[in-house]
Structures are given as structure tokens and as C-alpha cells.
Amino acid sequence: MKILVVDDDGRIRQMTADALRDHGHDVVEADCGAAALALLDDQVGILLTDVQMPGMTGPELADAAQVRRPDLSIRFMSADTGAIPPEAFRGRPVLAKPFTLSALLEAVEG
């Protein structure tokens, strides 16, 4: 099962993806919602996306992805959810940045 990591901050995206790869996960990366949707295939089991991104927010990406893949597991990561209303997350978990390796692994494996 692949994990699709989406973050517009390249450093955070790369560190997150590398940490997951180091623990045996198959990871693909995208820097925005549109790129993530282009990479979304039947092998992706988890979408791990930043919340605040230009063009398409994490919750908007999650909703669009679930239209295509209703079975997709979604996790958010964010330092600040800003003006995004809590109901936009639809009860899906939010991993607070900065996060520890153990918190990241718990979010995707737990």
C-alpha cells in the first residue's frame, strides 16, 4: 500500500516521505492538490496531506480524492488549521506539526 504525501513545503514533504520510506513504506510525493490527484491510483491507501496549501486546501483535496476513491484513508498534518472550519475535516485525524517520528508512524500505521 502506497502513502501519498502532499505538502507545498518541499523540506517538510521530503523529510516526511524519507522517514516513512526508512520505515518500509512505499511513498509518492506531491507539492499541491492538483499534482496529488494526478498521482492518485488504486495502489494509494493513505493520503497524508498538509492543510494550508495554495490553490487547494487539504480538506478540499481530501474531498476530491474520496470522490474518486471512497475507500481512501485520509490523514491531515498542519501547524495551523487557520480559518478552515473544523467540520471541513469530517472527523479525519490531524497530525500537529512539528510531529515526532513516533507520532507520524502512529498516524499512518495505527
Order of alpha helices (4+ residues) and beta strands (2+ residues): beta-alpha-beta-alpha-beta-alpha-beta-beta-alpha
